[in-house]
Amino acid sequence: AAEPKLIVLEPQNGAVTEEQEVLVRGKTDKGARVTLNGQGVFVDDEGGFSDRLVIRTGINTIVVRTVNRFEKEKSVTFSVESRFVPALPE
């Protein structure tokens, strides 16, 4: 049994955003389990997954991990920079 496939479609490694959250979207094998920074993510019948992740200002490390039914795993680690500036209270 081979390790599952894991393709992260977005965001790109090193992406920069002005937002406080980022959409992580990708594809794995049908029936595999996916976690995003340790939190479970729904995987559809075709192996697609997506979830919004709240990030902090600065560099954020994101780990996407998939485990197939044979308990083989694969992970991808990448970083996203947030330049989000919170509004000042009036």
Biopython code that builds the backbone (N, CA, C, O; Angstrom):
import numpy as np
from Bio.PDB.StructureBuilder import StructureBuilder

atoms = [
    (1, "ALA", "N", (0.846, -1.191, 0.000)),
    (1, "ALA", "CA", (0.000, 0.000, 0.000)),
    (1, "ALA", "C", (0.879, 1.237, 0.000)),
    (1, "ALA", "O", (1.737, 1.403, 0.868)),
    (2, "ALA", "N", (0.663, 2.096, -0.969)),
    (2, "ALA", "CA", (1.459, 3.319, -1.115)),
    (2, "ALA", "C", (0.881, 4.443, -0.270)),
    (2, "ALA", "O", (-0.254, 4.373, 0.202)),
    (3, "GLU", "N", (1.690, 5.479, -0.091)),
    (3, "GLU", "CA", (1.182, 6.651, 0.628)),
    (3, "GLU", "C", (0.128, 7.333, -0.240)),
    (3, "GLU", "O", (0.170, 7.228, -1.466)),
    (4, "PRO", "N", (-0.820, 8.034, 0.392)),
    (4, "PRO", "CA", (-1.878, 8.678, -0.374)),
    (4, "PRO", "C", (-1.338, 9.876, -1.159)),
    (4, "PRO", "O", (-0.314, 10.459, -0.803)),
    (5, "LYS", "N", (-2.043, 10.228, -2.228)),
    (5, "LYS", "CA", (-1.655, 11.440, -2.938)),
    (5, "LYS", "C", (-2.150, 12.634, -2.131)),
    (5, "LYS", "O", (-3.152, 12.544, -1.421)),
    (6, "LEU", "N", (-1.446, 13.743, -2.246)),
    (6, "LEU", "CA", (-1.842, 14.975, -1.573)),
    (6, "LEU", "C", (-1.402, 16.136, -2.440)),
    (6, "LEU", "O", (-0.209, 16.388, -2.610)),
    (7, "ILE", "N", (-2.384, 16.840, -2.986)),
    (7, "ILE", "CA", (-2.115, 18.004, -3.823)),
    (7, "ILE", "C", (-2.795, 19.201, -3.176)),
    (7, "ILE", "O", (-4.013, 19.201, -2.997)),
    (8, "VAL", "N", (-2.016, 20.223, -2.822)),
    (8, "VAL", "CA", (-2.581, 21.460, -2.286)),
    (8, "VAL", "C", (-2.710, 22.429, -3.455)),
    (8, "VAL", "O", (-1.710, 22.851, -4.036)),
    (9, "LEU", "N", (-3.950, 22.776, -3.794)),
    (9, "LEU", "CA", (-4.221, 23.656, -4.929)),
    (9, "LEU", "C", (-4.074, 25.136, -4.559)),
    (9, "LEU", "O", (-3.613, 25.945, -5.365)),
    (10, "GLU", "N", (-4.462, 25.466, -3.364)),
    (10, "GLU", "CA", (-4.276, 26.832, -2.871)),
    (10, "GLU", "C", (-4.239, 26.826, -1.363)),
    (10, "GLU", "O", (-4.866, 25.969, -0.740)),
    (11, "PRO", "N", (-3.535, 27.741, -0.763)),
    (11, "PRO", "CA", (-2.727, 28.798, -1.366)),
    (11, "PRO", "C", (-1.357, 28.270, -1.791)),
    (11, "PRO", "O", (-0.974, 27.156, -1.435)),
    (12, "GLN", "N", (-0.641, 29.065, -2.540)),
    (12, "GLN", "CA", (0.727, 28.734, -2.926)),
    (12, "GLN", "C", (1.652, 28.938, -1.723)),
    (12, "GLN", "O", (1.395, 29.796, -0.878)),
    (13, "ASN", "N", (2.721, 28.151, -1.647)),
    (13, "ASN", "CA", (3.731, 28.351, -0.600)),
    (13, "ASN", "C", (4.300, 29.757, -0.752)),
    (13, "ASN", "O", (4.671, 30.168, -1.852)),
    (14, "GLY", "N", (4.367, 30.490, 0.355)),
    (14, "GLY", "CA", (4.905, 31.847, 0.334)),
    (14, "GLY", "C", (3.889, 32.900, -0.059)),
    (14, "GLY", "O", (4.251, 34.062, -0.242)),
    (15, "ALA", "N", (2.623, 32.523, -0.194)),
    (15, "ALA", "CA", (1.578, 33.492, -0.565)),
    (15, "ALA", "C", (1.483, 34.591, 0.489)),
    (15, "ALA", "O", (1.772, 34.379, 1.666)),
    (16, "VAL", "N", (1.070, 35.768, 0.030)),
    (16, "VAL", "CA", (0.879, 36.915, 0.921)),
    (16, "VAL", "C", (-0.578, 37.352, 0.784)),
    (16, "VAL", "O", (-1.096, 37.471, -0.327)),
    (17, "THR", "N", (-1.232, 37.590, 1.916)),
    (17, "THR", "CA", (-2.630, 38.019, 1.910)),
    (17, "THR", "C", (-2.810, 39.210, 2.849)),
    (17, "THR", "O", (-2.039, 39.408, 3.788)),
    (18, "GLU", "N", (-3.832, 39.981, 2.573)),
    (18, "GLU", "CA", (-4.216, 41.094, 3.456)),
    (18, "GLU", "C", (-5.332, 40.641, 4.395)),
    (18, "GLU", "O", (-5.823, 41.425, 5.206)),
    (19, "GLU", "N", (-5.727, 39.384, 4.284)),
    (19, "GLU", "CA", (-6.872, 38.864, 5.030)),
    (19, "GLU", "C", (-6.442, 38.217, 6.349)),
    (19, "GLU", "O", (-5.260, 37.979, 6.597)),
    (20, "GLN", "N", (-7.450, 37.940, 7.186)),
    (20, "GLN", "CA", (-7.240, 37.317, 8.490)),
    (20, "GLN", "C", (-7.444, 35.806, 8.411)),
    (20, "GLN", "O", (-7.216, 35.089, 9.386)),
    (21, "GLU", "N", (-7.873, 35.330, 7.246)),
    (21, "GLU", "CA", (-8.035, 33.898, 7.045)),
    (21, "GLU", "C", (-7.651, 33.553, 5.620)),
    (21, "GLU", "O", (-7.600, 34.413, 4.741)),
    (22, "VAL", "N", (-7.380, 32.262, 5.414)),
    (22, "VAL", "CA", (-6.956, 31.790, 4.104)),
    (22, "VAL", "C", (-7.736, 30.525, 3.771)),
    (22, "VAL", "O", (-8.014, 29.707, 4.647)),
    (23, "LEU", "N", (-8.087, 30.371, 2.489)),
    (23, "LEU", "CA", (-8.762, 29.161, 2.032)),
    (23, "LEU", "C", (-7.695, 28.153, 1.637)),
    (23, "LEU", "O", (-6.849, 28.427, 0.785)),
    (24, "VAL", "N", (-7.745, 26.977, 2.267)),
    (24, "VAL", "CA", (-6.833, 25.885, 1.911)),
    (24, "VAL", "C", (-7.673, 24.867, 1.153)),
    (24, "VAL", "O", (-8.681, 24.379, 1.664)),
    (25, "ARG", "N", (-7.251, 24.548, -0.076)),
    (25, "ARG", "CA", (-8.027, 23.676, -0.946)),
    (25, "ARG", "C", (-7.093, 22.684, -1.613)),
    (25, "ARG", "O", (-5.990, 23.040, -2.028)),
    (26, "GLY", "N", (-7.542, 21.425, -1.718)),
    (26, "GLY", "CA", (-6.691, 20.426, -2.343)),
    (26, "GLY", "C", (-7.410, 19.145, -2.667)),
    (26, "GLY", "O", (-8.638, 19.073, -2.650)),
    (27, "LYS", "N", (-6.606, 18.117, -2.969)),
    (27, "LYS", "CA", (-7.147, 16.830, -3.390)),
    (27, "LYS", "C", (-6.297, 15.710, -2.792)),
    (27, "LYS", "O", (-5.075, 15.814, -2.697)),
    (28, "THR", "N", (-6.973, 14.649, -2.398)),
    (28, "THR", "CA", (-6.308, 13.453, -1.883)),
    (28, "THR", "C", (-7.054, 12.235, -2.411)),
    (28, "THR", "O", (-7.943, 12.369, -3.252)),
    (29, "ASP", "N", (-6.705, 11.065, -1.932)),
    (29, "ASP", "CA", (-7.393, 9.847, -2.352)),
    (29, "ASP", "C", (-8.797, 9.781, -1.762)),
    (29, "ASP", "O", (-9.047, 10.292, -0.670)),
    (30, "LYS", "N", (-9.710, 9.146, -2.495)),
    (30, "LYS", "CA", (-11.053, 8.919, -1.958)),
    (30, "LYS", "C", (-10.923, 8.114, -0.676)),
    (30, "LYS", "O", (-10.140, 7.166, -0.616)),
    (31, "GLY", "N", (-11.681, 8.482, 0.349)),
    (31, "GLY", "CA", (-11.692, 7.732, 1.598)),
    (31, "GLY", "C", (-10.575, 8.090, 2.565)),
    (31, "GLY", "O", (-10.536, 7.564, 3.677)),
    (32, "ALA", "N", (-9.662, 8.978, 2.165)),
    (32, "ALA", "CA", (-8.578, 9.381, 3.066)),
    (32, "ALA", "C", (-9.082, 10.430, 4.065)),
    (32, "ALA", "O", (-10.076, 11.113, 3.818)),
    (33, "ARG", "N", (-8.387, 10.541, 5.179)),
    (33, "ARG", "CA", (-8.690, 11.556, 6.193)),
    (33, "ARG", "C", (-7.677, 12.683, 6.055)),
    (33, "ARG", "O", (-6.494, 12.437, 5.820)),
    (34, "VAL", "N", (-8.141, 13.919, 6.200)),
    (34, "VAL", "CA", (-7.267, 15.088, 6.066)),
    (34, "VAL", "C", (-7.356, 15.929, 7.325)),
    (34, "VAL", "O", (-8.437, 16.143, 7.874)),
    (35, "THR", "N", (-6.189, 16.408, 7.779)),
    (35, "THR", "CA", (-6.163, 17.385, 8.862)),
    (35, "THR", "C", (-5.413, 18.615, 8.383)),
    (35, "THR", "O", (-4.494, 18.533, 7.568)),
    (36, "LEU", "N", (-5.828, 19.746, 8.906)),
    (36, "LEU", "CA", (-5.238, 21.033, 8.601)),
    (36, "LEU", "C", (-4.785, 21.624, 9.929)),
    (36, "LEU", "O", (-5.608, 22.038, 10.745)),
    (37, "ASN", "N", (-3.465, 21.660, 10.142)),
    (37, "ASN", "CA", (-2.901, 22.069, 11.434)),
    (37, "ASN", "C", (-3.534, 21.280, 12.582)),
    (37, "ASN", "O", (-3.825, 21.826, 13.646)),
    (38, "GLY", "N", (-3.737, 19.986, 12.340)),
    (38, "GLY", "CA", (-4.234, 19.099, 13.393)),
    (38, "GLY", "C", (-5.742, 19.006, 13.513)),
    (38, "GLY", "O", (-6.245, 18.181, 14.275)),
    (39, "GLN", "N", (-6.483, 19.838, 12.776)),
    (39, "GLN", "CA", (-7.941, 19.832, 12.842)),
    (39, "GLN", "C", (-8.511, 19.084, 11.643)),
    (39, "GLN", "O", (-8.075, 19.296, 10.512)),
    (40, "GLY", "N", (-9.477, 18.217, 11.886)),
    (40, "GLY", "CA", (-10.085, 17.444, 10.809)),
    (40, "GLY", "C", (-10.786, 18.321, 9.784)),
    (40, "GLY", "O", (-11.365, 19.352, 10.125)),
    (41, "VAL", "N", (-10.730, 17.902, 8.524)),
    (41, "VAL", "CA", (-11.346, 18.621, 7.412)),
    (41, "VAL", "C", (-12.229, 17.638, 6.647)),
    (41, "VAL", "O", (-11.854, 16.479, 6.469)),
    (42, "PHE", "N", (-13.388, 18.087, 6.197)),
    (42, "PHE", "CA", (-14.292, 17.236, 5.416)),
    (42, "PHE", "C", (-13.658, 16.932, 4.063)),
    (42, "PHE", "O", (-13.140, 17.827, 3.395)),
    (43, "VAL", "N", (-13.704, 15.649, 3.660)),
    (43, "VAL", "CA", (-13.217, 15.208, 2.347)),
    (43, "VAL", "C", (-14.423, 14.680, 1.579)),
    (43, "VAL", "O", (-15.145, 13.811, 2.067)),
    (44, "ASP", "N", (-14.640, 15.214, 0.362)),
    (44, "ASP", "CA", (-15.810, 14.779, -0.418)),
    (44, "ASP", "C", (-15.573, 13.420, -1.083)),
    (44, "ASP", "O", (-14.497, 12.834, -0.958)),
    (45, "ASP", "N", (-16.589, 12.934, -1.788)),
    (45, "ASP", "CA", (-16.536, 11.603, -2.397)),
    (45, "ASP", "C", (-15.444, 11.456, -3.456)),
    (45, "ASP", "O", (-15.052, 10.338, -3.790)),
    (46, "GLU", "N", (-14.954, 12.568, -3.983)),
    (46, "GLU", "CA", (-13.913, 12.533, -5.008)),
    (46, "GLU", "C", (-12.515, 12.777, -4.421)),
    (46, "GLU", "O", (-11.525, 12.768, -5.153)),
    (47, "GLY", "N", (-12.437, 12.994, -3.105)),
    (47, "GLY", "CA", (-11.147, 13.251, -2.470)),
    (47, "GLY", "C", (-10.812, 14.722, -2.354)),
    (47, "GLY", "O", (-9.721, 15.079, -1.911)),
    (48, "GLY", "N", (-11.736, 15.577, -2.745)),
    (48, "GLY", "CA", (-11.505, 17.025, -2.642)),
    (48, "GLY", "C", (-11.745, 17.520, -1.228)),
    (48, "GLY", "O", (-12.591, 16.987, -0.510)),
    (49, "PHE", "N", (-11.003, 18.535, -0.832)),
    (49, "PHE", "CA", (-11.205, 19.141, 0.486)),
    (49, "PHE", "C", (-10.942, 20.639, 0.402)),
    (49, "PHE", "O", (-10.177, 21.104, -0.443)),
    (50, "SER", "N", (-11.583, 21.378, 1.284)),
    (50, "SER", "CA", (-11.316, 22.810, 1.417)),
    (50, "SER", "C", (-11.799, 23.259, 2.782)),
    (50, "SER", "O", (-12.787, 22.752, 3.313)),
    (51, "ASP", "N", (-11.083, 24.217, 3.335)),
    (51, "ASP", "CA", (-11.463, 24.755, 4.632)),
    (51, "ASP", "C", (-10.806, 26.116, 4.791)),
    (51, "ASP", "O", (-9.732, 26.369, 4.247)),
    (52, "ARG", "N", (-11.466, 26.987, 5.545)),
    (52, "ARG", "CA", (-10.895, 28.303, 5.844)),
    (52, "ARG", "C", (-10.128, 28.197, 7.156)),
    (52, "ARG", "O", (-10.602, 27.610, 8.129)),
    (53, "LEU", "N", (-8.946, 28.774, 7.157)),
    (53, "LEU", "CA", (-8.078, 28.734, 8.327)),
    (53, "LEU", "C", (-7.805, 30.159, 8.779)),
    (53, "LEU", "O", (-7.314, 30.981, 8.004)),
    (54, "VAL", "N", (-8.125, 30.451, 10.042)),
    (54, "VAL", "CA", (-7.820, 31.766, 10.592)),
    (54, "VAL", "C", (-6.319, 31.822, 10.851)),
    (54, "VAL", "O", (-5.747, 30.922, 11.465)),
    (55, "ILE", "N", (-5.687, 32.900, 10.369)),
    (55, "ILE", "CA", (-4.236, 33.051, 10.531)),
    (55, "ILE", "C", (-3.936, 34.348, 11.247)),
    (55, "ILE", "O", (-4.769, 35.254, 11.298)),
    (56, "ARG", "N", (-2.745, 34.430, 11.796)),
    (56, "ARG", "CA", (-2.356, 35.629, 12.518)),
    (56, "ARG", "C", (-1.496, 36.500, 11.602)),
    (56, "ARG", "O", (-0.977, 36.029, 10.590)),
    (57, "THR", "N", (-1.355, 37.755, 11.962)),
    (57, "THR", "CA", (-0.508, 38.667, 11.204)),
    (57, "THR", "C", (0.930, 38.165, 11.274)),
    (57, "THR", "O", (1.423, 37.811, 12.345)),
    (58, "GLY", "N", (1.591, 38.139, 10.132)),
    (58, "GLY", "CA", (2.960, 37.635, 10.053)),
    (58, "GLY", "C", (3.007, 36.328, 9.279)),
    (58, "GLY", "O", (2.088, 36.009, 8.525)),
    (59, "ILE", "N", (4.088, 35.573, 9.470)),
    (59, "ILE", "CA", (4.281, 34.309, 8.764)),
    (59, "ILE", "C", (3.553, 33.194, 9.511)),
    (59, "ILE", "O", (3.713, 33.041, 10.722)),
    (60, "ASN", "N", (2.766, 32.431, 8.794)),
    (60, "ASN", "CA", (2.005, 31.309, 9.353)),
    (60, "ASN", "C", (2.447, 30.025, 8.673)),
    (60, "ASN", "O", (2.520, 29.959, 7.446)),
    (61, "THR", "N", (2.743, 29.004, 9.470)),
    (61, "THR", "CA", (3.083, 27.692, 8.928)),
    (61, "THR", "C", (1.819, 26.842, 8.921)),
    (61, "THR", "O", (1.122, 26.734, 9.929)),
    (62, "ILE", "N", (1.535, 26.243, 7.772)),
    (62, "ILE", "CA", (0.341, 25.422, 7.614)),
    (62, "ILE", "C", (0.776, 24.002, 7.259)),
    (62, "ILE", "O", (1.586, 23.796, 6.355)),
    (63, "VAL", "N", (0.225, 23.023, 7.987)),
    (63, "VAL", "CA", (0.540, 21.619, 7.730)),
    (63, "VAL", "C", (-0.741, 20.909, 7.318)),
    (63, "VAL", "O", (-1.710, 20.859, 8.075)),
    (64, "VAL", "N", (-0.731, 20.358, 6.100)),
    (64, "VAL", "CA", (-1.849, 19.552, 5.605)),
    (64, "VAL", "C", (-1.371, 18.107, 5.634)),
    (64, "VAL", "O", (-0.322, 17.777, 5.081)),
    (65, "ARG", "N", (-2.153, 17.247, 6.284)),
    (65, "ARG", "CA", (-1.763, 15.850, 6.447)),
    (65, "ARG", "C", (-2.913, 14.962, 6.010)),
    (65, "ARG", "O", (-4.069, 15.228, 6.341)),
    (66, "THR", "N", (-2.602, 13.911, 5.269)),
    (66, "THR", "CA", (-3.619, 12.956, 4.852)),
    (66, "THR", "C", (-3.191, 11.550, 5.253)),
    (66, "THR", "O", (-2.010, 11.204, 5.206)),
    (67, "VAL", "N", (-4.177, 10.746, 5.648)),
    (67, "VAL", "CA", (-3.941, 9.358, 6.037)),
    (67, "VAL", "C", (-4.948, 8.501, 5.284)),
    (67, "VAL", "O", (-6.149, 8.764, 5.334)),
    (68, "ASN", "N", (-4.459, 7.467, 4.579)),
    (68, "ASN", "CA", (-5.384, 6.612, 3.830)),
    (68, "ASN", "C", (-5.866, 5.438, 4.685)),
    (68, "ASN", "O", (-5.498, 5.313, 5.853)),
    (69, "ARG", "N", (-6.678, 4.598, 4.093)),
    (69, "ARG", "CA", (-7.268, 3.489, 4.865)),
    (69, "ARG", "C", (-6.245, 2.452, 5.291)),
    (69, "ARG", "O", (-6.550, 1.610, 6.136)),
    (70, "PHE", "N", (-5.034, 2.484, 4.731)),
    (70, "PHE", "CA", (-3.958, 1.571, 5.143)),
    (70, "PHE", "C", (-3.067, 2.206, 6.212)),
    (70, "PHE", "O", (-2.031, 1.655, 6.583)),
    (71, "GLU", "N", (-3.499, 3.395, 6.705)),
    (71, "GLU", "CA", (-2.767, 4.168, 7.723)),
    (71, "GLU", "C", (-1.431, 4.706, 7.206)),
    (71, "GLU", "O", (-0.558, 5.062, 7.998)),
    (72, "LYS", "N", (-1.269, 4.766, 5.882)),
    (72, "LYS", "CA", (-0.100, 5.425, 5.298)),
    (72, "LYS", "C", (-0.410, 6.915, 5.271)),
    (72, "LYS", "O", (-1.552, 7.313, 5.042)),
    (73, "GLU", "N", (0.608, 7.736, 5.504)),
    (73, "GLU", "CA", (0.345, 9.168, 5.554)),
    (73, "GLU", "C", (1.314, 9.964, 4.697)),
    (73, "GLU", "O", (2.406, 9.514, 4.349)),
    (74, "LYS", "N", (0.863, 11.164, 4.377)),
    (74, "LYS", "CA", (1.689, 12.114, 3.633)),
    (74, "LYS", "C", (1.323, 13.491, 4.147)),
    (74, "LYS", "O", (0.163, 13.744, 4.472)),
    (75, "SER", "N", (2.293, 14.381, 4.225)),
    (75, "SER", "CA", (1.985, 15.740, 4.658)),
    (75, "SER", "C", (2.740, 16.747, 3.806)),
    (75, "SER", "O", (3.789, 16.451, 3.234)),
    (76, "VAL", "N", (2.175, 17.941, 3.740)),
    (76, "VAL", "CA", (2.773, 19.068, 3.037)),
    (76, "VAL", "C", (2.780, 20.227, 4.021)),
    (76, "VAL", "O", (1.767, 20.526, 4.653)),
    (77, "THR", "N", (3.936, 20.878, 4.143)),
    (77, "THR", "CA", (4.069, 22.040, 5.023)),
    (77, "THR", "C", (4.436, 23.241, 4.157)),
    (77, "THR", "O", (5.328, 23.165, 3.312)),
    (78, "PHE", "N", (3.738, 24.343, 4.379)),
    (78, "PHE", "CA", (4.040, 25.560, 3.618)),
    (78, "PHE", "C", (3.736, 26.768, 4.489)),
    (78, "PHE", "O", (3.159, 26.637, 5.568)),
    (79, "SER", "N", (4.125, 27.942, 4.015)),
    (79, "SER", "CA", (3.901, 29.150, 4.805)),
    (79, "SER", "C", (3.097, 30.172, 4.013)),
    (79, "SER", "O", (3.171, 30.241, 2.786)),
    (80, "VAL", "N", (2.326, 30.965, 4.757)),
    (80, "VAL", "CA", (1.519, 32.046, 4.206)),
    (80, "VAL", "C", (1.752, 33.258, 5.102)),
    (80, "VAL", "O", (1.750, 33.152, 6.328)),
    (81, "GLU", "N", (1.950, 34.402, 4.472)),
    (81, "GLU", "CA", (2.131, 35.631, 5.256)),
    (81, "GLU", "C", (0.860, 36.441, 5.219)),
    (81, "GLU", "O", (0.306, 36.696, 4.150)),
    (82, "SER", "N", (0.388, 36.856, 6.409)),
    (82, "SER", "CA", (-0.772, 37.723, 6.506)),
    (82, "SER", "C", (-0.302, 39.120, 6.868)),
    (82, "SER", "O", (0.447, 39.316, 7.825)),
    (83, "ARG", "N", (-0.752, 40.078, 6.091)),
    (83, "ARG", "CA", (-0.448, 41.486, 6.386)),
    (83, "ARG", "C", (-1.704, 42.187, 6.876)),
    (83, "ARG", "O", (-1.868, 43.396, 6.709)),
    (84, "PHE", "N", (-2.591, 41.399, 7.490)),
    (84, "PHE", "CA", (-3.846, 41.937, 8.018)),
    (84, "PHE", "C", (-3.550, 42.942, 9.122)),
    (84, "PHE", "O", (-2.765, 42.673, 10.031)),
    (85, "VAL", "N", (-4.185, 44.095, 9.030)),
    (85, "VAL", "CA", (-4.045, 45.119, 10.068)),
    (85, "VAL", "C", (-5.429, 45.344, 10.674)),
    (85, "VAL", "O", (-6.335, 45.828, 9.995)),
    (86, "PRO", "N", (-5.591, 44.992, 11.955)),
    (86, "PRO", "CA", (-6.894, 45.167, 12.605)),
    (86, "PRO", "C", (-7.282, 46.646, 12.648)),
    (86, "PRO", "O", (-6.429, 47.519, 12.809)),
    (87, "ALA", "N", (-8.570, 46.909, 12.502)),
    (87, "ALA", "CA", (-9.063, 48.283, 12.599)),
    (87, "ALA", "C", (-8.899, 48.778, 14.020)),
    (87, "ALA", "O", (-9.128, 48.032, 14.973)),
    (88, "LEU", "N", (-8.507, 50.020, 14.167)),
    (88, "LEU", "CA", (-8.349, 50.609, 15.497)),
    (88, "LEU", "C", (-9.726, 50.959, 16.047)),
    (88, "LEU", "O", (-10.585, 51.429, 15.300)),
    (89, "PRO", "N", (-9.952, 50.737, 17.349)),
    (89, "PRO", "CA", (-11.256, 51.115, 17.932)),
    (89, "PRO", "C", (-11.423, 52.630, 17.892)),
    (89, "PRO", "O", (-10.460, 53.382, 18.048)),
    (90, "GLU", "N", (-12.650, 53.056, 17.682)),
    (90, "GLU", "CA", (-12.900, 54.513, 17.592)),
    (90, "GLU", "C", (-13.162, 55.094, 18.955)),
    (90, "GLU", "O", (-13.392, 56.297, 19.079)),
]
sb = StructureBuilder()
sb.init_structure("model")
sb.init_model(0)
sb.init_chain("A")
sb.init_seg("    ")
for serial, (resi, resn, name, xyz) in enumerate(atoms, 1):
    if name == "N":
        sb.init_residue(resn, " ", resi, " ")
    sb.init_atom(name, np.array(xyz, "f"), 0.0, 1.0, " ", f" {name:<3s}", serial, name[0])
structure = sb.get_structure()
